[in-house]
Amino acid sequence: MRLIRGIVKAFFYFSLAVCIFIFSMIFYLDNTLKEEYKISRGEILKINTFVPITAEYNGTSMSGVTINNSGNNRFAVELKMFGAIPFSTVDVEVVDEIYVAVLGNPFGIRLYTEGVLVIDMTDVSTAGGMLNPASDAGLRKGDYILTANGDTITCNEDIAAIVADSNGRDIKLEIKRNGKKKTLTVTPALSSETKNYQIGIWVRDSSAGIGTLTFYSPANNVICGLGHGICDNDTGDLLSVETGQLVTATISAVQKGTSGSPGELKGAFKGDVLSGIDLNCEIGVYGELNGNINISALTEVALGHEVKNGSAQILCTVNGDTPKLYSCNVKKRISTEHSPTQNLTVTVTDPELLKITGGIVQGMSGSPIIQNGKLIGAVTHVLVDDPTKGYAIFAENMLETAQSVAENNKLKEAS
């Protein structure tokens, strides 16, 4: 009898452990996998995860789903864990092969913010002690000042002049914070040091830098680069761009990266305008091409599931304006299915590039990554502690954004 109770107890705990494991895996997969996948016509849908997953389409279980018909471009697939436990349904879209002009050239970025960006707060020394009128009014680092007393603010000088001429009277500010507008009232204080009225802020109205172009999409007439957004150096926040330009540039020197100290490509603007800036977002900078670029050939864009762990090549420019291919290894990150950025870990293996740059340096962001003749992604970040390694974004994600930019531009033209 005691033996039977022991067996029943062991079976109970085993069953409980299995249930906990299954529910844990379902929770993990639900929070890891995407809700929508894309495959090229005739391809097989593959879900990259350490848990074996099979798909069921129209009542038929299989390790993948191959779609060749030209009629249905979107369908639903039921996913099953270990081929038996259903846990989710995802949408699959069949897309045609898409080709782009892979670039790798350096480019310059000129941009002007919407209003002026508050990059820091500073106390004002007054006869009554240290004050910070801006902070007291609720202004914060990272806010954009759009208007002051109804006047549009376009540059640093605009806000400085209004504050200086206030004679201490209240100033009504319209600001934008986290994409939302609000109104604040600030009372300037008379500085005992400068004898001028101040509100205690440092602001910026423009920014510039060097990056690498990723590709030009002829189908959308959109050019893109960086693979990450343009952020302010002081606040770390994505810049809200009012106007800007992408221009040609050339690399003149390289500051080699070392552990703990990221390197940098140094260059100069050549001045030929390639495009305006239609979008600055977390996965790059995009604009409708209105300048000239040299296109020698078009390259197919690989979808995320096509990317393999292993060897690849980085196309980048470390001298002048002509890109060159360098060897590297890529590895998909565990969170790749659910993240629009930092989908891959990149390790530079090319002896020549390591000798010149030490690996990945600032300014290489946007450098295309080629694998098996297809564009798979773009370099985005360097690991500070190991400059031979960095992160990259899937080219598929950048292409989707380029398509969105083109659609928005058409809507603007039509309105």
C-alpha positions as CSV (number, residue, x, y, z in Angstrom):
1,M,0.0,0.0,0.0
2,R,2.8,2.4,0.9
3,L,4.5,1.6,-2.4
4,I,1.3,2.4,-4.4
5,R,1.0,5.8,-2.5
6,G,4.6,6.5,-3.4
7,I,4.1,5.8,-7.0
8,V,0.9,7.9,-7.1
9,K,2.7,10.7,-5.4
10,A,5.7,10.5,-7.7
11,F,3.3,10.5,-10.7
12,F,1.5,13.5,-9.4
13,Y,4.6,15.6,-9.0
14,F,5.9,14.4,-12.4
15,S,2.6,15.5,-14.0
16,L,2.7,18.8,-12.2
17,A,6.3,19.4,-13.4
18,V,5.3,18.6,-17.0
19,C,2.3,21.0,-16.8
20,I,4.4,23.8,-15.4
21,F,7.0,23.2,-18.1
22,I,4.3,23.2,-20.9
23,F,2.6,26.4,-19.6
24,S,6.0,28.1,-19.1
25,M,6.9,27.2,-22.7
26,I,3.6,28.5,-24.0
27,F,4.0,31.7,-22.1
28,Y,7.5,32.1,-23.4
29,L,6.5,31.5,-27.0
30,D,3.5,33.8,-26.8
31,N,5.8,36.6,-25.7
32,T,8.6,35.8,-28.1
33,L,7.2,34.9,-31.5
34,K,5.8,37.5,-33.9
35,E,2.2,37.7,-34.8
36,E,2.9,38.0,-38.5
37,Y,5.5,36.4,-40.7
38,K,6.5,36.9,-44.4
39,I,7.7,34.2,-46.8
40,S,8.6,34.5,-50.5
41,R,6.4,32.5,-52.9
42,G,7.4,28.9,-52.9
43,E,9.4,29.1,-49.6
44,I,8.8,27.2,-46.4
45,L,7.8,29.0,-43.2
46,K,10.4,28.3,-40.5
47,I,10.0,29.4,-36.9
48,N,13.4,29.8,-35.3
49,T,13.3,28.8,-31.6
50,F,14.8,26.2,-29.3
51,V,11.4,24.6,-28.8
52,P,10.3,22.3,-31.7
53,I,7.4,23.9,-33.5
54,T,5.2,22.6,-36.3
55,A,2.6,24.3,-38.3
56,E,-0.9,23.3,-39.4
57,Y,-2.5,24.8,-42.5
58,N,-5.9,23.8,-43.8
59,G,-5.9,20.8,-41.4
60,T,-2.6,19.4,-42.5
61,S,0.3,19.2,-40.1
62,M,3.8,19.8,-41.5
63,S,7.2,21.1,-40.4
64,G,6.7,24.0,-42.7
65,V,4.2,25.5,-45.1
66,T,4.9,25.9,-48.8
67,I,2.7,28.3,-50.8
68,N,3.0,28.4,-54.5
69,N,-0.5,29.7,-55.6
70,S,-0.7,33.3,-56.7
71,G,-4.3,33.9,-55.5
72,N,-4.0,33.9,-51.7
73,N,-1.3,36.2,-50.3
74,R,-2.3,36.0,-46.7
75,F,-3.3,33.1,-44.5
76,A,-3.4,31.8,-41.0
77,V,-1.2,29.0,-39.6
78,E,-1.8,27.2,-36.3
79,L,1.4,26.6,-34.4
80,K,1.9,23.5,-32.3
81,M,4.6,22.8,-29.7
82,F,6.3,19.4,-30.1
83,G,3.9,18.7,-33.0
84,A,0.9,18.1,-30.6
85,I,0.2,21.1,-28.3
86,P,-1.5,24.0,-30.1
87,F,-0.6,27.4,-28.5
88,S,-1.0,30.1,-31.1
89,T,-2.1,31.2,-34.5
90,V,0.0,33.5,-36.7
91,D,-0.6,35.3,-39.9
92,V,1.6,34.6,-42.9
93,E,2.0,36.9,-45.9
94,V,3.4,35.7,-49.2
95,V,5.5,38.3,-50.8
96,D,7.4,38.6,-54.1
97,E,11.1,38.8,-54.1
98,I,12.3,42.4,-53.5
99,Y,15.5,43.8,-54.8
100,V,17.4,46.9,-53.6
101,A,20.6,48.7,-54.5
102,V,23.0,47.9,-51.6
103,L,25.1,51.0,-50.8
104,G,27.6,51.1,-47.9
105,N,28.7,54.7,-48.7
106,P,29.3,57.3,-46.0
107,F,26.7,60.1,-45.8
108,G,26.2,63.2,-43.8
109,I,23.2,64.1,-41.8
110,R,22.0,67.7,-41.3
111,L,18.8,68.2,-39.3
112,Y,16.9,70.8,-37.5
113,T,14.6,70.0,-34.6
114,E,10.9,70.8,-34.2
115,G,11.3,74.0,-32.1
116,V,14.3,73.8,-29.8
117,L,15.3,70.9,-27.6
118,V,16.0,71.4,-23.9
119,I,19.3,69.5,-23.4
120,D,20.0,70.6,-19.8
121,M,18.8,72.7,-16.9
122,T,21.0,75.2,-15.0
123,D,20.4,77.4,-11.9
124,V,20.2,81.2,-12.2
125,S,22.1,83.2,-9.6
126,T,19.8,85.9,-8.4
127,A,19.8,88.5,-5.6
128,G,17.5,86.2,-3.7
129,G,19.6,83.0,-4.2
130,M,19.8,80.2,-6.8
131,L,16.7,79.7,-8.8
132,N,15.6,77.6,-11.8
133,P,12.5,79.2,-13.3
134,A,12.2,76.6,-16.1
135,S,12.3,73.6,-13.7
136,D,9.8,75.4,-11.3
137,A,7.5,75.9,-14.3
138,G,7.6,72.1,-15.0
139,L,9.9,72.2,-18.0
140,R,12.1,69.1,-18.3
141,K,15.3,68.0,-20.1
142,G,14.2,66.4,-23.4
143,D,11.2,68.8,-23.9
144,Y,10.8,70.7,-27.2
145,I,9.8,74.4,-27.0
146,L,7.6,75.1,-29.9
147,T,6.2,78.6,-29.2
148,A,6.8,81.4,-26.7
149,N,3.9,83.9,-26.1
150,G,2.5,82.6,-29.4
151,D,5.6,83.2,-31.5
152,T,7.1,80.2,-33.3
153,I,10.5,79.1,-32.0
154,T,12.8,77.9,-34.7
155,C,16.3,78.4,-33.3
156,N,18.2,79.1,-30.1
157,E,18.2,82.8,-30.8
158,D,14.4,83.0,-30.9
159,I,13.9,81.8,-27.3
160,A,16.9,83.8,-26.0
161,A,15.5,87.0,-27.4
162,I,12.0,86.5,-26.0
163,V,13.4,85.8,-22.5
164,A,15.9,88.7,-22.6
165,D,13.0,91.1,-23.6
166,S,10.6,89.9,-21.0
167,N,11.5,92.2,-18.2
168,G,10.6,89.4,-15.8
169,R,7.0,89.1,-17.1
170,D,5.5,85.6,-17.5
171,I,6.2,83.7,-20.7
172,K,3.6,81.2,-22.0
173,L,5.4,78.2,-23.6
174,E,3.9,75.6,-25.8
175,I,6.1,72.5,-25.5
176,K,6.0,68.9,-26.8
177,R,6.9,66.0,-24.5
178,N,6.8,62.4,-25.5
179,G,4.9,63.4,-28.7
180,K,2.2,65.3,-26.7
181,K,1.8,69.1,-26.6
182,K,1.1,71.0,-23.4
183,T,1.4,74.6,-22.2
184,L,3.6,75.9,-19.3
185,T,4.1,79.4,-17.9
186,V,7.6,80.4,-16.8
187,T,8.7,83.5,-15.0
188,P,12.2,84.6,-16.0
189,A,14.7,85.6,-13.2
190,L,17.2,88.4,-13.3
191,S,20.7,87.0,-13.2
192,S,23.0,88.9,-10.7
193,E,25.9,87.8,-12.8
194,T,24.9,88.8,-16.4
195,K,22.2,91.4,-15.4
196,N,20.0,89.7,-18.0
197,Y,16.7,87.8,-17.5
198,Q,17.1,84.0,-17.8
199,I,15.0,80.9,-17.3
200,G,17.8,78.4,-16.7
201,I,18.0,76.1,-19.7
202,W,20.4,75.0,-22.4
203,V,18.8,74.3,-25.8
204,R,19.7,72.9,-29.2
205,D,18.1,73.5,-32.6
206,S,20.2,71.4,-34.9
207,S,22.5,68.4,-35.2
208,A,24.9,66.9,-37.7
209,G,26.9,63.7,-38.1
210,I,28.3,60.9,-40.3
211,G,26.7,57.5,-40.9
212,T,26.5,54.8,-43.6
213,L,23.8,54.3,-46.2
214,T,22.2,50.9,-46.2
215,F,20.2,50.7,-49.4
216,Y,18.1,52.4,-52.0
217,S,14.8,50.9,-52.9
218,P,13.9,51.6,-56.5
219,A,10.4,50.3,-56.0
220,N,9.8,53.0,-53.4
221,N,12.4,55.6,-54.4
222,V,13.5,55.7,-50.7
223,I,17.0,55.8,-49.4
224,C,17.9,54.8,-45.9
225,G,20.8,54.3,-43.5
226,L,22.0,54.0,-39.9
227,G,19.6,51.1,-38.8
228,H,18.9,53.1,-35.6
229,G,17.5,56.5,-34.9
230,I,19.3,59.8,-34.6
231,C,19.4,60.7,-30.9
232,D,20.5,63.7,-29.1
233,N,24.0,63.3,-27.5
234,D,22.9,65.0,-24.2
235,T,19.4,63.6,-23.6
236,G,19.8,60.3,-25.4
237,D,16.2,60.7,-26.8
238,L,15.2,60.3,-30.4
239,L,15.3,63.7,-32.1
240,S,12.0,65.1,-33.3
241,V,13.0,66.3,-36.8
242,E,11.4,69.3,-38.4
243,T,13.6,69.5,-41.5
244,G,16.9,67.9,-42.5
245,Q,19.0,66.5,-45.4
246,L,21.0,63.5,-46.2
247,V,24.1,64.5,-48.1
248,T,27.2,62.8,-49.6
249,A,30.3,62.5,-47.5
250,T,33.8,61.2,-47.5
251,I,35.9,59.5,-44.8
252,S,39.2,61.1,-44.0
253,A,40.4,59.4,-40.9
254,V,39.7,56.5,-38.4
255,Q,39.9,56.6,-34.7
256,K,40.5,52.9,-33.8
257,G,38.2,51.3,-31.3
258,T,39.5,49.6,-28.1
259,S,37.9,47.9,-25.2
260,G,36.0,50.5,-23.2
261,S,36.5,53.2,-25.9
262,P,34.4,53.0,-29.1
263,G,36.3,54.2,-32.2
264,E,34.9,56.6,-34.8
265,L,35.0,57.3,-38.6
266,K,35.9,60.9,-39.2
267,G,34.8,62.6,-42.4
268,A,33.5,65.7,-44.1
269,F,30.3,66.6,-46.0
270,K,30.8,66.7,-49.8
271,G,27.5,68.7,-50.0
272,D,25.5,66.9,-52.7
273,V,22.0,66.5,-51.4
274,L,20.6,63.0,-51.6
275,S,17.3,63.5,-49.9
276,G,15.3,65.2,-47.2
277,I,14.6,63.4,-44.0
278,D,11.1,62.0,-44.1
279,L,11.4,59.8,-41.1
280,N,13.8,59.5,-38.1
281,C,12.8,56.4,-36.1
282,E,14.3,53.7,-33.9
283,I,15.2,51.6,-37.0
284,G,16.9,54.3,-39.1
285,V,16.7,57.5,-41.1
286,Y,14.7,57.5,-44.4
287,G,14.1,59.9,-47.2
288,E,12.7,60.1,-50.7
289,L,15.7,60.2,-53.1
290,N,16.0,63.4,-55.1
291,G,19.8,63.3,-55.7
292,N,22.0,61.0,-57.6
293,I,23.5,57.6,-56.6
294,N,25.4,55.0,-58.6
295,I,23.6,51.7,-59.0
296,S,25.7,48.9,-60.5
297,A,23.4,46.0,-59.6
298,L,20.4,45.1,-57.5
299,T,20.5,42.6,-54.6
300,E,17.6,40.5,-53.1
301,V,16.5,41.3,-49.6
302,A,16.5,38.2,-47.4
303,L,13.6,37.8,-44.9
304,G,14.5,37.3,-41.3
305,H,14.0,33.6,-41.2
306,E,16.4,33.1,-44.1
307,V,19.3,34.4,-42.2
308,K,21.7,31.7,-41.0
309,N,24.2,31.7,-38.1
310,G,27.7,31.8,-39.6
311,S,29.8,33.7,-42.1
312,A,28.8,36.9,-43.8
313,Q,30.3,40.1,-45.1
314,I,30.0,43.8,-44.0
315,L,30.0,46.4,-46.8
316,C,31.5,49.6,-45.4
317,T,33.7,52.6,-46.2
318,V,36.8,53.4,-44.0
319,N,38.6,55.6,-46.5
320,G,37.3,58.1,-49.0
321,D,33.8,57.3,-50.4
322,T,34.2,53.8,-51.9
323,P,32.8,50.8,-49.9
324,K,34.5,47.5,-49.6
325,L,33.5,44.0,-48.3
326,Y,34.9,42.6,-45.1
327,S,34.3,39.2,-43.5
328,C,32.3,38.7,-40.3
329,N,30.2,36.2,-38.5
330,V,26.5,36.7,-37.6
331,K,24.3,35.0,-35.0
332,K,20.6,35.5,-34.4
333,R,19.7,36.8,-31.0
334,I,17.1,34.9,-28.9
335,S,14.8,37.9,-28.8
336,T,15.1,38.3,-32.6
337,E,11.5,37.2,-33.3
338,H,9.9,40.0,-31.3
339,S,12.3,42.9,-31.7
340,P,12.4,45.4,-34.6
341,T,16.1,46.2,-33.8
342,Q,19.3,44.4,-32.7
343,N,18.3,41.2,-34.3
344,L,21.8,39.9,-34.9
345,T,25.1,39.8,-33.1
346,V,27.9,40.6,-35.5
347,T,31.6,39.7,-35.0
348,V,34.2,41.2,-37.3
349,T,36.7,38.6,-38.4
350,D,38.4,40.4,-41.3
351,P,42.1,41.0,-40.4
352,E,42.3,44.2,-42.6
353,L,39.2,45.8,-41.0
354,L,40.4,44.8,-37.5
355,K,43.7,46.4,-38.2
356,I,42.2,49.7,-39.4
357,T,39.2,50.1,-37.1
358,G,39.5,47.5,-34.3
359,G,36.1,46.2,-35.4
360,I,32.9,48.2,-35.4
361,V,33.2,52.0,-34.8
362,Q,30.8,54.9,-34.8
363,G,29.9,56.0,-38.3
364,M,29.7,52.4,-39.5
365,S,26.0,52.3,-38.4
366,G,24.0,51.3,-41.4
367,S,26.7,49.3,-43.1
368,P,25.0,46.5,-45.1
369,I,25.6,42.9,-44.3
370,I,25.6,40.3,-47.1
371,Q,25.1,36.6,-46.8
372,N,24.8,34.1,-49.6
373,G,24.3,36.9,-52.1
374,K,21.4,38.5,-50.2
375,L,21.1,41.6,-48.1
376,I,20.3,40.3,-44.6
377,G,20.8,43.4,-42.4
378,A,22.8,46.4,-41.3
379,V,25.2,47.2,-38.5
380,T,23.6,49.3,-35.7
381,H,25.7,49.3,-32.5
382,V,29.2,48.4,-31.2
383,L,29.7,46.6,-27.9
384,V,31.8,49.0,-25.8
385,D,33.7,46.3,-24.0
386,D,34.5,44.4,-27.2
387,P,34.7,46.5,-30.4
388,T,35.0,43.4,-32.5
389,K,31.4,42.7,-31.8
390,G,28.2,44.6,-32.3
391,Y,24.5,44.4,-33.2
392,A,22.6,44.5,-36.5
393,I,19.1,44.9,-37.6
394,F,17.3,42.7,-40.2
395,A,17.1,44.3,-43.7
396,E,13.5,43.1,-43.8
397,N,12.6,45.5,-41.0
398,M,14.2,48.4,-42.7
399,L,12.5,47.6,-46.0
400,E,9.1,47.6,-44.4
401,T,9.8,51.0,-43.0
402,A,11.0,52.3,-46.4
403,Q,7.7,51.0,-47.9
404,S,5.8,52.8,-45.2
405,V,7.6,56.1,-45.9
406,A,6.8,55.8,-49.6
407,E,3.1,55.2,-48.8
408,N,3.0,58.2,-46.4
409,N,4.6,60.4,-49.1
410,K,2.0,59.4,-51.6
411,L,-0.8,60.3,-49.1
412,K,0.8,63.7,-48.5
413,E,1.0,64.3,-52.3
414,A,-2.6,63.3,-52.8
415,S,-3.9,65.5,-49.9
